[in-house]
Amino acid sequence: MPILYSHPISQHYRRVLALREETGIPHETCHISLDTGEHMSSDYLLVNPNHQIPTFMDNDVTIHESNTILRYLCQKHGLTDWYPAELVARTAVDQWLDWTQCRLGPATFFVVFNTVFAGDRGDKSAIALGHDSSARKSAYRLRRRALPQQRTHHMAHCHRLF
Ligand SMILES: N[C@@H](CCC(=O)N[C@@H](CS)C(=O)NCC(=O)O)C(=O)O
């Protein structure tokens, strides 16, 4: 049975958990304690040289990037509803995965870590940066683009312009 190394506070782990819960694909979970520094142990560093959660092990395959795990699982289990085979549809999924990794994830970390976890010791400038980040603004724009009625509205606007 494949093993997913996990910790419940990890947003990157929860992506993989969400796919499992939605699709029922099987794997065991192995809790790694970020609180006690287990992710820095020499044993875990052999599993994940970046000392991060999650890591997925499927026999002799070891994957330590959450989005790569998602793609691997979808392709292994033929989950084309989640990760389409058709190029343009797949590219749309990849684009959101990359955006989540590069933009939304860091902004979320700044805010959540410095409020929920650090409490009064939280870095206020990091919180402000997270709130004010381009991720939040682009989330709004991308959401508008993703909605068909908004796209129609946008196209009508373009027709008026040209
Ligand atoms: N790019 C990685 C990021 C993983 C990541 O940042 N994991 C955090 C928890 S959400 C972690 O393990 N941090 C501990 C550390 O970096 O030492 C992925 O998508 O899997």
PDBQT file of the ligand as one rigid body, heavy atoms in Angstrom, charges set to zero:
ROOT
HETATM    1  N1  LIG A 201       6.557  22.701  -2.516  1.00  0.00    +0.000 N 
HETATM    2  C1  LIG A 201       6.253  21.806  -1.455  1.00  0.00    +0.000 C 
HETATM    3  C2  LIG A 201       6.032  22.616  -0.186  1.00  0.00    +0.000 C 
HETATM    4  C3  LIG A 201       5.815  21.724   1.033  1.00  0.00    +0.000 C 
HETATM    5  C4  LIG A 201       5.821  22.542   2.321  1.00  0.00    +0.000 C 
HETATM    6  O1  LIG A 201       6.082  23.759   2.316  1.00  0.00    +0.000 OA
HETATM    7  N2  LIG A 201       5.554  21.864   3.430  1.00  0.00    +0.000 N 
HETATM    8  C5  LIG A 201       5.622  22.522   4.730  1.00  0.00    +0.000 C 
HETATM    9  C6  LIG A 201       4.323  22.272   5.488  1.00  0.00    +0.000 C 
HETATM   10  S1  LIG A 201       2.961  23.020   4.601  1.00  0.00    +0.000 SA
HETATM   11  C7  LIG A 201       6.744  21.901   5.532  1.00  0.00    +0.000 C 
HETATM   12  O2  LIG A 201       6.882  20.712   5.553  1.00  0.00    +0.000 OA
HETATM   13  N3  LIG A 201       7.570  22.752   6.191  1.00  0.00    +0.000 N 
HETATM   14  C8  LIG A 201       8.656  22.309   7.005  1.00  0.00    +0.000 C 
HETATM   15  C9  LIG A 201       9.989  22.782   6.505  1.00  0.00    +0.000 C 
HETATM   16  O3  LIG A 201      10.056  23.419   5.434  1.00  0.00    +0.000 OA
HETATM   17  O4  LIG A 201      10.984  22.535   7.192  1.00  0.00    +0.000 OA
HETATM   18  C10 LIG A 201       5.011  20.966  -1.818  1.00  0.00    +0.000 C 
HETATM   19  O5  LIG A 201       4.160  21.494  -2.559  1.00  0.00    +0.000 OA
HETATM   20  O6  LIG A 201       4.907  19.805  -1.416  1.00  0.00    +0.000 OA
ENDROOT
TORSDOF 0
